[in-house]
Amino acid sequence: MNSTNKYGLIYPPFLHKNSKVAIVSPSGRIADDLLQGMCKRLKNWGVLPVCGKYADESCGRFAGTEKQRLTDLQWALDAPDIDAIFCSRGGYGCVHLIDKLNWKRFHESPKWLIGYSDITILLETINLQGFASIHAPMARHFSESREEDDAMIFLQKLLFGEDLKYRLPAHSLNRYGKSEGILTGGNLSIICSLRGTVFDQIRSGRILFIEDTGEEPYRIERMMYSLKLSGILGELSGLIIGQFSDYTEDLLMLNSVYEIIANTVAEYAYPVCFDFPVGHVTRNYPLMCGGKYSFEVNADETELYTLCTL
């Protein structure tokens, strides 16, 4: 049974033993051994993974042609016996698909969609349909992480309907405060690419989380200023700064990436936390996009948890 919180977003049914789940590759191509590793981990959870017909296809940098990727994703969205959709990896390619999807059958049998990076596009598209989605690890993490990996443990708990509460150590750049709001966000470059489109889910009163990889510091500042000049940064109820990876600090920018971001939002009053474990890193904690969260930052810690009982 679906559950609807008082803010109108619907939580698809949570998983249970022998739930059938799909693995699809809507973006970049993925190695078959990583798909098999993901299947093995999911079986250990007690669910039944089924790979899309074209999940291990390759066409240039993509996991198959646009038609093949669309076919697999549409199958997973439509299938009434599928309870969750795991995306195998990000990369690039979801933008080819989002305006071609048919949502009629998904509304009849909604399910969780899980992924991050380029999959941010799909997470926001699911939210646009009125359903929550999950920003969380994909095939490589499933295949290569240890059994006791905390991100994996948290994701399993979340998908099986357990409430999660994160408590994290203080950071010197944090801004104190407490707020509530719908959580949205993901990859910063993807978020900025969706601004001004119908798929943009950054709205007034939301708690935004951001992360990215391989972006130069000046480009990160440019994207932050794009959000600032659009007016939306001033309308948030909270900001969560995740991990920025695979880049080198630029001394000519005069500030670190975290300091650049802190300066960009210095004039606002809402709580801000830095160094949250989310992004293209091993500690990539699952976050429910479209979930209602409480967010508190104080001198001792940051606390983030869902307000609606799962």
C-alpha positions in Angstrom: 0.0 0.0 0.0 1.2 3.5 -0.8 1.4 6.1 2.0 0.8 9.8 1.4 2.3 12.4 3.7 0.3 15.6 4.4 2.4 17.5 1.8 1.0 15.3 -1.0 4.0 13.3 -1.9 3.4 9.6 -2.1 5.8 6.9 -0.7 5.6 3.8 -2.9 5.2 0.5 -1.1 8.3 -0.6 0.8 10.2 -3.8 0.0 9.6 -7.1 1.7 11.1 -10.6 1.5 10.9 -11.9 -2.1 10.1 -8.5 -3.6 10.9 -8.4 -7.3 13.2 -5.5 -8.2 14.6 -4.3 -11.6 18.1 -3.2 -12.5 18.3 -0.8 -15.5 21.0 1.3 -17.1 19.4 4.5 -18.4 22.7 6.5 -18.7 26.3 5.3 -19.0 27.4 1.8 -19.9 28.2 -0.6 -17.1 30.5 -3.6 -16.7 28.7 -6.9 -16.5 30.6 -7.9 -13.4 29.3 -4.9 -11.5 25.7 -5.8 -12.5 26.3 -9.4 -11.3 27.7 -8.0 -8.0 24.7 -5.9 -7.5 22.4 -8.8 -8.2 24.3 -10.9 -5.6 24.0 -8.2 -2.9 20.3 -7.7 -3.6 19.7 -11.5 -3.3 21.5 -11.3 0.1 18.8 -8.8 1.1 16.1 -11.4 0.3 14.8 -9.7 -2.8 14.7 -11.0 -6.4 16.6 -8.9 -8.9 15.9 -8.9 -12.6 18.1 -7.1 -15.1 16.6 -5.2 -17.9 17.1 -6.7 -21.4 19.6 -4.1 -22.3 21.2 -3.4 -18.9 24.7 -4.5 -20.1 24.4 -3.0 -23.6 27.0 -0.6 -25.0 26.6 2.2 -27.6 29.4 4.8 -27.5 29.5 6.1 -23.9 25.9 4.9 -23.3 24.3 1.7 -22.0 22.7 1.0 -25.4 20.9 3.1 -27.9 18.4 5.7 -26.8 15.6 3.3 -27.8 17.1 0.4 -25.8 17.6 2.5 -22.7 14.1 3.9 -23.0 12.6 0.4 -23.5 14.2 -0.9 -20.3 13.3 2.0 -18.2 9.7 2.1 -19.5 9.4 -1.7 -18.8 10.6 -1.2 -15.2 8.2 1.8 -14.6 5.2 -0.1 -16.1 5.7 -3.6 -14.6 3.1 -4.3 -11.9 5.2 -7.0 -10.3 8.3 -4.7 -9.9 8.6 -3.1 -6.4 11.8 -1.0 -7.0 14.0 0.2 -9.8 17.8 0.2 -9.2 19.8 2.3 -11.7 23.2 0.7 -12.4 25.2 3.9 -12.8 25.2 7.6 -13.8 27.4 9.1 -16.4 25.3 10.8 -19.0 22.2 10.0 -20.9 19.0 10.3 -18.8 18.2 13.7 -20.4 17.5 11.8 -23.7 14.7 9.9 -22.0 12.7 12.0 -19.5 10.4 13.7 -22.0 9.6 10.4 -23.7 8.3 8.4 -20.7 4.7 7.4 -20.2 3.7 7.5 -16.6 0.2 6.0 -16.7 1.1 2.5 -15.5 3.6 3.8 -13.0 0.7 5.7 -11.3 -1.2 2.4 -11.1 1.8 0.5 -9.6 4.3 3.0 -8.2 7.7 1.8 -7.1 10.9 3.3 -5.7 13.6 4.5 -8.0 17.2 4.5 -6.7 20.4 6.1 -8.0 22.4 9.3 -8.0 24.7 11.4 -10.3 23.1 11.6 -13.7 20.1 9.7 -12.2 19.3 13.0 -10.3 17.2 13.8 -13.4 15.1 10.7 -12.9 14.8 11.3 -9.1 13.4 14.8 -9.8 11.1 13.5 -12.6 9.6 10.9 -10.2 9.0 13.8 -7.7 7.3 15.7 -10.5 4.9 12.8 -10.7 4.1 13.2 -7.0 6.2 10.3 -5.7 9.3 10.1 -3.5 12.5 8.7 -4.8 15.9 7.7 -3.3 19.3 9.3 -3.9 21.6 6.4 -3.0 24.5 4.1 -4.2 24.5 2.1 -7.4 26.1 -1.0 -8.9 29.8 -0.3 -8.1 29.1 0.4 -4.5 26.8 -2.7 -4.3 29.6 -4.8 -5.8 32.7 -3.5 -4.0 31.6 -2.4 -0.5 31.9 -4.5 2.6 29.0 -6.2 4.3 29.2 -3.8 7.1 29.2 -0.7 4.8 27.0 1.9 6.6 25.6 3.4 3.4 24.4 -0.1 2.3 22.9 -0.9 5.7 21.0 2.4 5.7 19.7 1.9 2.2 18.4 -1.6 3.0 16.7 -0.2 6.1 15.1 2.6 4.2 13.8 0.4 1.4 12.3 -2.0 3.9 10.5 0.8 5.7 12.6 1.8 8.6 13.0 5.4 9.8 16.5 6.8 9.5 18.1 9.5 11.7 21.5 10.8 10.9 23.7 12.5 13.5 26.9 14.0 12.2 29.8 15.9 13.7 30.0 19.7 13.6 31.9 21.5 10.8 33.6 24.8 11.2 31.6 26.4 8.4 28.2 25.2 9.6 25.5 27.7 10.2 23.2 26.9 13.1 19.5 26.7 13.0 16.5 24.3 12.7 14.0 23.9 9.9 11.6 21.5 8.3 10.9 21.0 4.6 10.7 18.7 1.6 14.2 17.4 0.8 15.4 17.8 -2.8 18.7 17.8 -4.6 21.5 15.7 -5.8 24.2 16.4 -8.4 24.8 20.2 -8.6 25.5 20.3 -12.3 22.4 18.3 -13.1 20.3 20.5 -10.8 21.5 23.6 -12.6 20.9 22.1 -16.0 17.2 21.6 -15.1 16.6 25.1 -13.9 13.8 26.8 -15.9 12.4 23.4 -17.1 9.3 21.6 -16.0 11.6 19.0 -14.3 13.1 21.5 -11.8 12.1 20.6 -8.3 14.0 23.3 -6.3 11.2 25.3 -4.9 10.5 27.8 -2.0 10.8 26.2 1.4 12.7 23.1 0.4 15.8 21.7 2.0 18.4 21.4 -0.8 21.3 19.0 -0.8 24.1 19.2 -3.3 27.2 17.2 -4.4 29.4 16.9 -7.5 32.5 15.3 -8.9 35.1 16.4 -11.4 34.1 20.1 -11.4 36.7 22.9 -11.1 36.1 25.3 -8.2 35.3 28.2 -10.4 32.6 26.2 -12.1 31.1 25.2 -8.7 31.1 28.9 -7.8 29.5 29.7 -11.2 26.7 27.2 -10.6 26.1 28.5 -7.0 25.8 32.0 -8.4 23.4 30.8 -11.0 21.1 29.5 -8.2 21.7 32.7 -6.2 20.8 35.0 -9.1 17.7 33.0 -9.9 16.5 33.9 -6.4 16.0 30.3 -5.2 18.9 30.2 -2.8 17.2 32.9 -0.7 14.0 30.9 -0.5 15.3 27.6 0.9 14.6 26.4 4.4 18.0 24.6 4.6 21.1 23.7 2.7 23.1 20.5 3.0 26.6 20.5 1.4 27.7 17.0 0.5 31.0 15.7 -1.0 32.8 17.4 -3.9 35.3 14.9 -5.3 37.9 14.4 -8.0 39.0 18.0 -8.2 41.9 20.2 -7.0 41.5 23.3 -4.9 42.3 26.4 -6.9 44.5 28.8 -5.0 43.7 31.6 -7.5 40.1 31.4 -6.3 41.4 32.6 -2.9 38.9 30.2 -1.1 38.3 26.5 -0.8 35.2 25.0 -2.5 33.4 24.8 0.9 34.4 28.5 1.6 33.1 29.5 -1.8 29.7 27.9 -1.1 29.6 29.4 2.4 30.2 32.9 1.0 27.5 32.4 -1.6 24.8 31.8 1.0 26.3 34.0 3.8 23.4 36.5 3.7 20.6 33.9 4.4 19.4 32.8 7.8 18.5 29.1 7.3 20.7 26.3 8.6 23.6 25.1 6.5 25.7 22.0 7.1 29.0 21.0 5.4 30.7 17.7 4.8 27.5 15.6 4.7 28.2 12.0 3.6 26.5 12.1 0.2 28.0 12.1 -3.3 30.5 10.3 -5.5 32.2 8.8 -2.5 32.1 5.6 -0.4 30.0 7.2 2.4 27.1 8.0 0.2 24.2 7.9 2.6 20.7 7.4 1.2 18.4 10.4 1.1 14.7 10.4 0.2 14.0 13.0 -2.4 10.5 14.3 -1.8 10.5 13.2 1.8 9.6 15.6 4.7 12.6 16.1 6.9 13.6 17.8 10.1 17.0 19.5 9.8 18.9 20.9 12.8 22.5 22.3 12.9 24.0 23.2 16.3 27.4 23.6 17.8 27.7 19.9 18.6 26.2 18.1 15.6 23.9 18.0 12.6 20.7 16.0 12.8 18.6 15.0 9.8 15.6 12.7 9.9 12.3 12.1 8.2 9.2 13.6 9.9 6.6 11.3 8.3 6.6 7.9 9.9 7.5 5.3 7.2 
